[in-house]
Every structure is written in C-alpha cells, then in structure tokens.
Amino acid sequence: MSFTIPHKTVISFGSAYNTGHKPYLILADDYENYVLKTQNNREDKDAIVKEFLCTNL
C-alpha cells in the first residue's frame, strides 16, 4: 500500500483547545479547517505519528 501525505499551507490560526497537547484550529490553503497538533517534546512527536498511522490503516 502506497499513499502520499497531503501537504497543506496554514493561512491562519484560530483558537487553541485547552487539552493535553494544546492543538490549534487552523484554516488551510484549501479553505478547510483542521486541528493542528504541534511537537512540544519527544512524547508529543511519537503520539502524532501514532495518530497518523492509525487514521490511515
């Protein structure tokens, strides 16, 4: 199975959710809203990679 990772450009940042990872609601160049999680430390990076893999399985 092969797929490409979609590339989006952030146009603007919205509000931040007050949860453990502090994700942001952003507007991308396709004018869709997305939740963006940043990598604050090694555990956050691992969690983001795991979420990405699970959503694509």
N, CA, C and O atoms as CSV, one atom per row, in Angstrom:
chain,resi,resn,atom,element,x,y,z
A,1,MET,N,N,0.845,-1.171,0.000
A,1,MET,CA,C,0.000,0.000,0.000
A,1,MET,C,C,0.890,1.233,0.000
A,1,MET,O,O,1.801,1.354,0.818
A,2,SER,N,N,0.622,2.130,-0.909
A,2,SER,CA,C,1.408,3.348,-1.017
A,2,SER,C,C,0.472,4.544,-1.116
A,2,SER,O,O,-0.515,4.515,-1.850
A,3,PHE,N,N,0.786,5.579,-0.381
A,3,PHE,CA,C,-0.003,6.799,-0.452
A,3,PHE,C,C,0.906,7.980,-0.162
A,3,PHE,O,O,1.976,7.828,0.428
A,4,THR,N,N,0.475,9.142,-0.578
A,4,THR,CA,C,1.253,10.343,-0.317
A,4,THR,C,C,0.621,11.116,0.830
A,4,THR,O,O,-0.596,11.104,1.017
A,5,ILE,N,N,1.458,11.776,1.577
A,5,ILE,CA,C,0.975,12.605,2.683
A,5,ILE,C,C,0.534,13.944,2.106
A,5,ILE,O,O,1.318,14.613,1.433
A,6,PRO,N,N,-0.719,14.344,2.361
A,6,PRO,CA,C,-1.183,15.620,1.808
A,6,PRO,C,C,-0.413,16.793,2.417
A,6,PRO,O,O,-0.094,16.786,3.606
A,7,HIS,N,N,-0.126,17.778,1.607
A,7,HIS,CA,C,0.594,18.964,2.060
A,7,HIS,C,C,-0.366,20.137,2.073
A,7,HIS,O,O,-0.998,20.441,1.061
A,8,LYS,N,N,-0.476,20.791,3.208
A,8,LYS,CA,C,-1.351,21.959,3.356
A,8,LYS,C,C,-0.522,23.131,3.861
A,8,LYS,O,O,0.448,22.945,4.597
A,9,THR,N,N,-0.905,24.329,3.466
A,9,THR,CA,C,-0.273,25.540,3.965
A,9,THR,C,C,-1.260,26.244,4.887
A,9,THR,O,O,-2.423,26.433,4.533
A,10,VAL,N,N,-0.794,26.626,6.062
A,10,VAL,CA,C,-1.658,27.301,7.033
A,10,VAL,C,C,-1.847,28.749,6.620
A,10,VAL,O,O,-0.883,29.475,6.378
A,11,ILE,N,N,-3.112,29.156,6.546
A,11,ILE,CA,C,-3.437,30.547,6.231
A,11,ILE,C,C,-3.582,31.348,7.519
A,11,ILE,O,O,-3.060,32.457,7.632
A,12,SER,N,N,-4.304,30.772,8.500
A,12,SER,CA,C,-4.476,31.483,9.763
A,12,SER,C,C,-4.711,30.493,10.900
A,12,SER,O,O,-5.225,29.392,10.701
A,13,PHE,N,N,-4.317,30.921,12.100
A,13,PHE,CA,C,-4.540,30.153,13.309
A,13,PHE,C,C,-5.806,30.649,13.982
A,13,PHE,O,O,-6.054,31.852,14.069
A,14,GLY,N,N,-6.603,29.702,14.457
A,14,GLY,CA,C,-7.791,30.054,15.213
A,14,GLY,C,C,-7.523,29.894,16.692
A,14,GLY,O,O,-6.457,30.266,17.182
A,15,SER,N,N,-8.471,29.351,17.388
A,15,SER,CA,C,-8.337,29.185,18.828
A,15,SER,C,C,-7.530,27.944,19.174
A,15,SER,O,O,-7.395,27.026,18.365
A,16,ALA,N,N,-6.998,27.931,20.387
A,16,ALA,CA,C,-6.285,26.762,20.901
A,16,ALA,C,C,-7.226,26.006,21.829
A,16,ALA,O,O,-7.924,26.607,22.646
A,17,TYR,N,N,-7.238,24.678,21.693
A,17,TYR,CA,C,-8.039,23.849,22.577
A,17,TYR,C,C,-7.282,23.639,23.874
A,17,TYR,O,O,-6.066,23.442,23.856
A,18,ASN,N,N,-7.970,23.677,24.979
A,18,ASN,CA,C,-7.337,23.532,26.280
A,18,ASN,C,C,-7.323,22.056,26.682
A,18,ASN,O,O,-7.998,21.644,27.626
A,19,THR,N,N,-6.540,21.275,25.943
A,19,THR,CA,C,-6.381,19.854,26.242
A,19,THR,C,C,-4.904,19.569,26.467
A,19,THR,O,O,-4.096,20.498,26.474
A,20,GLY,N,N,-4.539,18.330,26.646
A,20,GLY,CA,C,-3.166,17.962,26.963
A,20,GLY,C,C,-2.131,18.415,25.962
A,20,GLY,O,O,-1.054,18.861,26.358
A,21,HIS,N,N,-2.424,18.314,24.659
A,21,HIS,CA,C,-1.446,18.662,23.633
A,21,HIS,C,C,-1.589,20.091,23.135
A,21,HIS,O,O,-0.761,20.542,22.344
A,22,LYS,N,N,-2.609,20.814,23.570
A,22,LYS,CA,C,-2.861,22.197,23.157
A,22,LYS,C,C,-2.922,22.352,21.637
A,22,LYS,O,O,-2.182,23.163,21.078
A,23,PRO,N,N,-3.794,21.587,20.949
A,23,PRO,CA,C,-3.895,21.729,19.493
A,23,PRO,C,C,-4.583,23.037,19.102
A,23,PRO,O,O,-5.313,23.639,19.889
A,24,TYR,N,N,-4.329,23.455,17.867
A,24,TYR,CA,C,-4.914,24.682,17.328
A,24,TYR,C,C,-5.901,24.345,16.216
A,24,TYR,O,O,-5.719,23.375,15.480
A,25,LEU,N,N,-6.945,25.157,16.103
A,25,LEU,CA,C,-7.835,25.088,14.954
A,25,LEU,C,C,-7.251,26.040,13.918
A,25,LEU,O,O,-7.083,27.229,14.189
A,26,ILE,N,N,-6.938,25.515,12.721
A,26,ILE,CA,C,-6.300,26.339,11.695
A,26,ILE,C,C,-7.125,26.326,10.417
A,26,ILE,O,O,-7.938,25.429,10.195
A,27,LEU,N,N,-6.906,27.322,9.591
A,27,LEU,CA,C,-7.502,27.395,8.264
A,27,LEU,C,C,-6.379,27.156,7.272
A,27,LEU,O,O,-5.366,27.854,7.307
A,28,ALA,N,N,-6.543,26.181,6.385
A,28,ALA,CA,C,-5.508,25.829,5.411
A,28,ALA,C,C,-5.797,26.461,4.062
A,28,ALA,O,O,-6.840,27.084,3.863
A,29,ASP,N,N,-4.856,26.293,3.133
A,29,ASP,CA,C,-4.976,26.911,1.819
A,29,ASP,C,C,-6.093,26.334,0.960
A,29,ASP,O,O,-6.428,26.901,-0.080
A,30,ASP,N,N,-6.680,25.201,1.388
A,30,ASP,CA,C,-7.846,24.676,0.674
A,30,ASP,C,C,-9.147,25.175,1.313
A,30,ASP,O,O,-10.231,24.696,0.980
A,31,TYR,N,N,-9.031,26.141,2.235
A,31,TYR,CA,C,-10.147,26.773,2.956
A,31,TYR,C,C,-10.951,25.782,3.781
A,31,TYR,O,O,-12.155,25.954,3.969
A,32,GLU,N,N,-10.287,24.750,4.269
A,32,GLU,CA,C,-10.870,23.803,5.217
A,32,GLU,C,C,-10.225,24.039,6.572
A,32,GLU,O,O,-9.069,24.452,6.656
A,33,ASN,N,N,-10.983,23.774,7.637
A,33,ASN,CA,C,-10.450,23.865,8.989
A,33,ASN,C,C,-9.859,22.527,9.399
A,33,ASN,O,O,-10.424,21.472,9.112
A,34,TYR,N,N,-8.707,22.580,10.076
A,34,TYR,CA,C,-8.034,21.382,10.565
A,34,TYR,C,C,-7.588,21.617,11.997
A,34,TYR,O,O,-7.416,22.755,12.434
A,35,VAL,N,N,-7.404,20.527,12.712
A,35,VAL,CA,C,-6.831,20.603,14.052
A,35,VAL,C,C,-5.343,20.297,13.904
A,35,VAL,O,O,-4.970,19.246,13.382
A,36,LEU,N,N,-4.501,21.210,14.361
A,36,LEU,CA,C,-3.053,21.085,14.232
A,36,LEU,C,C,-2.441,20.846,15.603
A,36,LEU,O,O,-2.614,21.642,16.526
A,37,LYS,N,N,-1.719,19.731,15.719
A,37,LYS,CA,C,-1.001,19.439,16.957
A,37,LYS,C,C,0.474,19.708,16.730
A,37,LYS,O,O,1.055,19.231,15.755
A,38,THR,N,N,1.071,20.458,17.613
A,38,THR,CA,C,2.485,20.771,17.491
A,38,THR,C,C,3.313,19.774,18.294
A,38,THR,O,O,2.799,19.084,19.175
A,39,GLN,N,N,4.589,19.712,17.977
A,39,GLN,CA,C,5.503,18.819,18.674
A,39,GLN,C,C,6.245,19.598,19.741
A,39,GLN,O,O,7.209,20.306,19.448
A,40,ASN,N,N,5.798,19.467,20.975
A,40,ASN,CA,C,6.441,20.183,22.073
A,40,ASN,C,C,7.584,19.385,22.686
A,40,ASN,O,O,8.509,19.960,23.258
A,41,ASN,N,N,7.522,18.073,22.570
A,41,ASN,CA,C,8.562,17.215,23.123
A,41,ASN,C,C,8.525,15.862,22.419
A,41,ASN,O,O,7.698,15.647,21.533
A,42,ARG,N,N,9.401,14.965,22.800
A,42,ARG,CA,C,9.511,13.662,22.139
A,42,ARG,C,C,8.208,12.854,22.242
A,42,ARG,O,O,7.819,12.201,21.273
A,43,GLU,N,N,7.538,12.886,23.383
A,43,GLU,CA,C,6.293,12.129,23.550
A,43,GLU,C,C,5.205,12.648,22.617
A,43,GLU,O,O,4.426,11.866,22.075
A,44,ASP,N,N,5.150,13.966,22.429
A,44,ASP,CA,C,4.164,14.537,21.507
A,44,ASP,C,C,4.437,14.087,20.079
A,44,ASP,O,O,3.509,13.762,19.338
A,45,LYS,N,N,5.708,14.067,19.694
A,45,LYS,CA,C,6.063,13.631,18.335
A,45,LYS,C,C,5.631,12.192,18.114
A,45,LYS,O,O,5.047,11.880,17.077
A,46,ASP,N,N,5.903,11.316,19.057
A,46,ASP,CA,C,5.502,9.912,18.943
A,46,ASP,C,C,3.987,9.771,18.871
A,46,ASP,O,O,3.476,8.966,18.093
A,47,ALA,N,N,3.266,10.544,19.672
A,47,ALA,CA,C,1.806,10.471,19.686
A,47,ALA,C,C,1.222,10.920,18.348
A,47,ALA,O,O,0.262,10.322,17.861
A,48,ILE,N,N,1.789,11.965,17.751
A,48,ILE,CA,C,1.298,12.458,16.462
A,48,ILE,C,C,1.524,11.421,15.376
A,48,ILE,O,O,0.641,11.190,14.550
A,49,VAL,N,N,2.693,10.793,15.363
A,49,VAL,CA,C,2.988,9.747,14.374
A,49,VAL,C,C,2.033,8.578,14.548
A,49,VAL,O,O,1.528,8.055,13.554
A,50,LYS,N,N,1.770,8.154,15.765
A,50,LYS,CA,C,0.838,7.038,16.013
A,50,LYS,C,C,-0.568,7.380,15.545
A,50,LYS,O,O,-1.241,6.538,14.951
A,51,GLU,N,N,-1.026,8.609,15.806
A,51,GLU,CA,C,-2.357,9.017,15.356
A,51,GLU,C,C,-2.437,8.998,13.838
A,51,GLU,O,O,-3.436,8.546,13.278
A,52,PHE,N,N,-1.398,9.483,13.164
A,52,PHE,CA,C,-1.381,9.490,11.715
A,52,PHE,C,C,-1.462,8.072,11.157
A,52,PHE,O,O,-2.241,7.806,10.242
A,53,LEU,N,N,-0.661,7.167,11.706
A,53,LEU,CA,C,-0.672,5.787,11.239
A,53,LEU,C,C,-2.029,5.124,11.457
A,53,LEU,O,O,-2.527,4.417,10.581
A,54,CYS,N,N,-2.619,5.350,12.613
A,54,CYS,CA,C,-3.909,4.714,12.921
A,54,CYS,C,C,-5.023,5.222,12.017
A,54,CYS,O,O,-5.899,4.446,11.635
A,55,THR,N,N,-5.013,6.497,11.666
A,55,THR,CA,C,-6.078,7.021,10.802
A,55,THR,C,C,-5.947,6.522,9.371
A,55,THR,O,O,-6.919,6.538,8.616
A,56,ASN,N,N,-4.748,6.078,8.993
A,56,ASN,CA,C,-4.547,5.609,7.619
A,56,ASN,C,C,-4.536,4.093,7.482
A,56,ASN,O,O,-4.269,3.578,6.396
A,57,LEU,N,N,-4.817,3.378,8.549
A,57,LEU,CA,C,-4.888,1.904,8.473
A,57,LEU,C,C,-6.297,1.440,8.153
A,57,LEU,O,O,-6.543,0.238,8.051
